[in-house]
Amino acid sequence: MKPIIGITTEVKDDGSYFMPPVYANAIIQAGGIPILIPLVPEEDIDELSKRLDGLFVTGGEDIDPSYYNEVPHVHLKQITPLLDEMEYKLIQKMLDLDKPYIGVCRGLHMLNIVRGGSLYQSIHSQREEPVMQHLQKAIRTHRSHPVILEKNNRLYDLLQEEEFKVNSFHHQAVNKVGEGLEVIAKATDGIIECIVSRDHSFVFGFQWHPEEFATAGDEPSKRIFKAYIDAALERRNK
C-alpha cells in the first residue's frame, strides 16, 4: 500500500485554503498519496498523526515570533496565527511518533521553532553580515544562488554534490538552531539552507524548494522524495 502523506495548506484571510499543486505532485511522483490538511481542531491532532505516514509542511506566510519569545520586528510580514498553532502541535506529535518529515521554507522554520530554535524575522535588516538576494525575481525552477552541502550525511548520499545552486523565496531564516538539529548546508553568505534531526529517522528542513526541481525532472531532487516515501513505508511497517 502507498504511504499517506499529509501536506499543510496556506490559510487565506477569508478562511479559504490554498496549496500550489507542485507539493502534491512531488509526493505522487515519488509513490505516495497526498492528503491536504486544513485547520484541524486540537483534539484531532493525535488521531490525524496516527493515521498519517509522513508530514510535508510547505512554504507560506511568516510565523508569529512569540513562538520564540520575540516581539514583531518592523519588517515582519503577514502571519496566520491559527495555522501557526495547528502546525506547531502537529509537527510536535509527528516528531514524537518519529514519522518522516519534510519541511520547505516555512516548514523548515516551523521545525526549528518546535525544537526550541529561533528565526531572523528579516534577514536583510537583522543580520550584520552581507546578505545576497534570497527572494529571487525569476521563475520557481530557476537556480539563483549557490549552496555548500556538508559531506557524510544522508542528503549528500542522495545528491552526490558538495556545491550546487538552489531556488530562493524567503526573507526569514533560521537564527538559533533548535535542539537535536544539525546544519548540513548553507548559502555562501552563511544563511542556513538545510537542517536534519539527529534524534529522528528521517527529518529534513529545506530553505529552498526541491519539489519544484523534482517535478521538473531533476533526478537528484527526485531522489529526496523517493527516500522520503521509502522512509514512510519503512515506518509504517515497523
N, C-alpha and C positions, 0 to 999 in steps of 0.2 A: 504493500500500500504506500502511496505517496505521502510524504510528511505534510502536515498542515502548518503553514507559516502565517502568523498574524502580522499585518502591516498597519501601522498607525496612520491616521489621516490628519490633514490640516482642518482646523475649525474656523469657519468664517464668522464675521460679525453678525450675520443674520441667522447663525446657528446651523448653516449647511456644512457639509463635509466636502473636502476636495483632496484628490490624490492624482498626480500625473501617472499615466499608465505604465511608465518605464519601470517603476518599482515592482509592480505585479508581473510584468513581462520578464523581468530578470529572474524571478522565482519560478515562473512557468518554464522558462527556457532551461533552467537548471534541474527541473524534475520535481518541483514542489507544487502544492496547491495554495495559492494566496487567499487569505481571508482579510477583508478590510475591517479595521477596528474603529468604531465610533467612540463617543464618550460613554464608557461603561461605568455603571454605578460601583462604588467602592465594595459593596457586599458581593459583587460578582467577579471581582478580580481573581480571587483564589480559584474559582471554578474555571474561569477562562484560561488561567495559567496552566491548569492541569490538562486541559484539552488541546492546547497548542503544542506543537513540536518544536517551534522556534519563534523568535520575535525579530522583526525588522522595523526599527524606528527611523523614520525618514527625516528629510530636511523640513524647514518651516520657519516659524517666527522665532524671535528671541525668547529667552527664558527668564522668568521672574528672578531677579538677583537675590531676593530674600532667601532662596534655597541655599545660598552660600554666604548668608549673613552680610550682604551688602545692600546699600540703598541704590535706587536707579541713577545711573550715570546720565548726563545730559544728552548723550548720543545713543542711549538705549532706544531701540525701535519697538514696534508692536509686540505685545505679549498676549498669550492666551492662557489665563490662569486655570481654567477648567481642564485644558489639555495638559498643562504642566502637572497638575495634581494627579491626573489619571496615569500619565506615562511614568511618573516617578514611582508610584506604587506598583504598577505593572512590571517595570524593569526590576524593582527590588524583588518581587516574587519570582520572576523568571531566573534571576541570579541565584536566589535561594534554592531553586529546583535544579540548578546547573543545566539549564536548557540553552541551546545555541542562540547567540545574539549577534546581529549586525546592526550598527547604528551609523548613519551617514550624516555629516554636518550637524544639525540639531541633535541627531541620535548619538553622535559622539559626545556632544556637550552634556546631554542628559545622563549618559552613562557615567561620565566623570563626576557630575554633581551627586548622583546616587551614591557613589563611592567616597564622598566627602571632599571632592575637589572643587575648584572654582574656575571662573572664566574671566577673560578680558571682555568687558562689556562692549568695548570698541577698540580694536587693535590699533587703529590709526591715531587714536588720541591718548591711549593709556600705556602703550609700550614706548620705552625710551629709545630702543634700537630702531633703526630704519626698517620700514615695512614695505614690501612690494605690493602691487595690486592683487588683492585676493577676491575682488568682486569683478570678475572678468566681463569685458564688453564683447562677447563673442558667443557663437552657438555652444550648446552644452557639451558637445563632444570635442570641442577644441581643447588642446592641452596647453595651458597658459604659462605654467611655471614649473621648475624642477623640484623634485623631492629626493632626499637621500634616505635610503632604507638600510637599516642595520642588517647584518647577516646573522645566521644562526637563530632563526625564528621561523614560524610556520608560514608567514606571509612571504618571506624571501624564498622559501622552498616552493611556493606556488608560482611566484612571479619570475624568479631567477634573474632579477635585475637589481642592481645596487643604486642606480640613479635613473630616474625616468620623469616625464612630465605628467601633470595631472590638470584636471579642470578645477575651477575655484569659484565659489559663490557664497562668500561669507564675510561678515565684518566682526564677528566674535570668534574667540578661540580659547583653547584650554590654557589656563594660567597655572594654578597649583594642581598637580596631578593627584588623583584620588588614590585611596588605599588599595594596594594589591594590583594597581595598574602599571604597565610598563610602556614607556615611549619607545617605539621602534622605527618611526620615520618622522623627519622634519623637513620643512621647506628650507631653502638655502638662506632665508632671512631669520630662521630659528623658530618659526611658527610650527607648533606640533600638528602633524598630519595623520598619524595613526597611533593608537594605543591598543594594547591587548591586556587581558586579565591573566595574571599568574595563578589565580585561585580557581579558575573555571576551565572547562574542557574546550570551549570554543566561544570566545567573546572578543569581537573586534569593533573598534570605533574608527571610522574614516572621516577625515576632514573633507576629502574630495568625494566625488560621486562615481564609484566604479560601476554602478548599474547602467550608467549612460554608455560606458565603453563596452560592457558585456553585451548589451542588447544591440550594439552596433557591430558586433562580431569580433571584438578584441579577445583573443584566446587567453592571455594571462588573466584578464578580468573575469572571463567566464569560469576559470578555474577557482576563483574565490567563491563564487556562488555554488559551484558544484561541490566544493569541500564543505560549505555550509549545509547544503541539503544532505550530504553524506553524514555529517555530524548529527543532524536532526534525526535521521533514520537510526543511527547507532544509539542515540539517547533513548529513542522510543523502544528499542529492542532490548534495553538493559533489564 
